[in-house]
Amino acid sequence: MITNVLVIGSGISGLTYAIKVAEKNPELGIVMISKNNLLESNTRYAQGGIAVVSNFKNDSFEKHISDTQIAGAGKCNEAVVRFVVEEGHDRVQELIEWGTHFDTNKNTLHLTKEGGHSEKRIIHNKDRTGLEIQQTLIKKIKTFTNITLLENHTLVDLITDHHTGSDYKRCYGAYVISNTQQEIIKISAQITILSTGGAGQLFSHTTNPKNATGDGLGAAYRAKVKIEGLPFVQFHPTALFPKIKDNTFLISEAASWRRCATYNKKRKAIHA
């Protein structure tokens, strides 16, 4: 199979990228692979909402940037934080234009407050925000005739020339396996995008979905791609330790924030 663009992964990142490329370049062929069906991704399991500045009377980009740096213990890349925060408002408006529904209060977005935020800035769709976004993006992406969707296909490896020893390396596509036909397929592409999500299933206890097995990270590592920030791999810290029917039970992150707040108060009292 030959295409212009290969997108590996069908969560909010991969879907959004494919949509934007298809809109701007209708002449390009785009192939997207999904390990399971399109709905089964990390995105669909995101419950709480999106942190974004929308009430500019009480909130600001600078407040959000400051909150993020404090919550990240000063280890966040400030340029990345600023970019994400300042882009957030417009990207949410884009999702709304594409058909995403968020809860409202008297025709304005209903905002909630979560740990680490100094203002109410969490927009949401009840407690299934990720599912709402995923469904909207799937509906949107199916309107493009230049996008080929390959569901139930798993990444095997990237096709590269990293073995040549040159500092300049190229990716020519990927080998993927059809989960239903059990066949290896070679997909040649001018541009290959890895948006494969996290690797929570590498741990004995995780609240990540079953398909978060780090396929993209493994393929990137084998292809000598520079990887950074692995100690900060996404995970949810609050889970019930004993498994229930072989699944780790998720506890609200508010529990961890309350516990941290209580600990900090006791620590300050001891050192006072």
N, C-alpha and C positions, 0 to 999 in steps of 0.2 A: 504494500500500500504506500502511495506517495501523496504527501500533502505539503502545503506551505507552512502551516502552524500545527504543532501537536501540543495539546494541553493535557497533562496527566494529573487527574484529580478533579472532583466535581463538587467541591464545597463552595462557599461564598467567594473565595479567591479565584479559583479556576473558572467558575461560571461567569463572574463579573468580567474577568479578563477576556474570555471568549466573546462575550456580548459586545464589549467595547471595540475589539478588533473587527468583529463582523460588521458592526455599524459603520466604522470608518473605512473598511476595506472590503466591500462586498464581492470583489473579484478574487479574493484569497480563499483557498480551501482550508478549513479548520477541522481537525479531528480531536475529539475529547474522549478520553477513556475514564471509566468509573469502575472501581473494584467490584461494587455491587450495583444495585439500581441507583438511579440519579438521586433519589431521596435519601439514601443511606450515606450520610457523611457526618463529620464532626459538627458541622453547622446546625443541622437539624436538632441537635441535643442541647444547644445553647438556650438557656431558659430566661435568665434575668433581664437582658436587654442590652442596649448600646449606650455607652457613655459619650454624650455629645453636647456641646454648648448650643442651646436653642433659645433660652431666655436671657437675652443680652442685657436686660434691665438689672437682673440680680447676679448674673454670671458673666464670665469673660474667658477668652482663650488663655490669658495669663494665669487666671486662677486654676484652670484645668491643667495647664502645664505644670504649675507649682505642685498641685496635688499629686500628679503622676510622679514627679521627681521625688517627692517625699515618700510616697508609697513604695517607690523603687529603691529607696535608701541611697539615692544619688548615683546609682549605677546605670541609669537609663541614658541612652544616647540622646542628648538634648535636641539635636537637629531632627532626629527621627520623631521624638515626642512632639515637637512643634509642628512638624509636617502633618502627623496623624491628627492632632487636635484641630489644627486650622482647616484641614480638608474635611473633617468629620461632618460639619453642618451641611455642606454641599452634597456630600455623598449620601447622606440620609435623605435629603430632598430628592435626589436621583432615585433612590429606592422607592420613595413614595410615588414619584412619577411613573415608575415601572409597575406600580400596583400593590406595593407592600402596605399593609394596614397596621398602624400603631394606635394604641389606646389614646383617646382624647378626653378632654374635660372642657365643655363649652367651646368646642371647635378649635381648641389649642391642644398641643401634645401634652399628655399626662406625664409628669416627671416624678420619678422616685429618687431616693437617695440611698447609696450603698456605701460600704466601708471604704474609707480613704478619700471620699469626696466631701468637699466643704459646702457644696451646693446641690440642690436637686437637679440632676442632669441625665438621669437614666430613662430613655424612652423604651417602650416595650409593647408587646402584644400579649397581654395576660402573663402567663408563665411559659409561653411557647414561642418566644420571639424568633429563635433560630429556625424553627419549623416554618413559620410564616414567611421568613425571608427566603428560605430554600425553595419553598413551593412557588413563590413569585418568580424567582430566577429561572427555575425549570420551565415554567410557563413561557417566560420571555425568550429563553434560548431556543425553544422549539419553533419559534416563528422564523428563524433564519434558515434559508435553504442552503447556505454555504457552510453549515456546521453539520458534521457527521458525528453522531453520538454512539459510542461503543460501550454499552453497559456490560457488567460482569466480565471485565478484562483487567488483569493485574499486571503491573509493571514488573518485568524481569530484570532488565538492565538497559542502561543508556548506550547508544552507539557513539563512540568517541575515538579520537586519535591520540589520547593521552599517553599511549605507550611509546610514542616517537621520541620522547625526551625533550621536546620543545616546550618553552614557557607558554607558547600560544597554543591553546587546545580548542578543538571544535567539537560540537555535538551534532550528529547527523540524524538523530531520531532515537528510536528505542525498540527493544524487543518486548512484546507483551504476550501474555498467555490468555487465551479464551477459557474462562472458568467452566463454560458449558461444553465446549468442543474439545477441551484439553489439547489445544493446538497453539504452537508458538507462531506469532505474527510479527513480521518486520515492518515497522512504520518509518519511512524515510521522511524527514522534515527539515525545512530550512531553519525553523525556530522551534525549540522545545522548551516548554514551561513546566516546571515541577511545582505543583500545588497540592501535595499529597497529605498534608496534615501532620499530626504528631505521632508519637511512639509510645503512648501510655501503656499499651499491652506488653511492653518489655518488662514491666514491673509486676510483681505478684499481686499487688493490690492497686487498682486504678478504677476511676469512674469514667474513663474514656470508653468509647464504643469499641466493639470487637475488631473493627477494621483499622484501628489506629496502631499499626504495627511498624511504622517507620520505614516503609518501602522506599520512599523518595530519599530519605537521609542515607539509607544504605547504598542506593544506586549512586548518589552524589559522591559519597565517600570512595566508592570503588573507582569512580571516574576522576578522582583527584580534584574534585571541586572544593574550593575553600569553604569551610563550614565554621561558623562562629556562634557563640551564644548558647551552646548546648547545655550548660548548667542551668539555663533559664527555660528549658523545655516546658511547654505548657502542661500544667497539671492542676488538679483541684485538691487542695490540702485537707479538706474536711470530709472524711469518709468513716463509716462505721467499720471497725477493723474486721470483725467476723463476717465472712461472706454469707450471703443469703441466696440459696440455689445457685451457687458458684458465681454470683455477681456481687460487686462491692456497692453497698448502699450509700447514696449521696446525701450529705447533710448540708444545710444552707451555709454559705460562706460567712453569713452574719455571725455564726457561732464562733468562728475563728477570730473575727474582729473583736467580738466582745471579750473573748478569752485574752487576747493580746492587750486590750485596753485595761482589763483588770490586773494583768501581770505588771504592766507599766506603772499603774497607780501604786501597787504594793512595792515595786522596786524603788520608786521615788520616795515612798514613806520610810523605807529602810535606810536610805542614804541621806535622808533629811537631817 
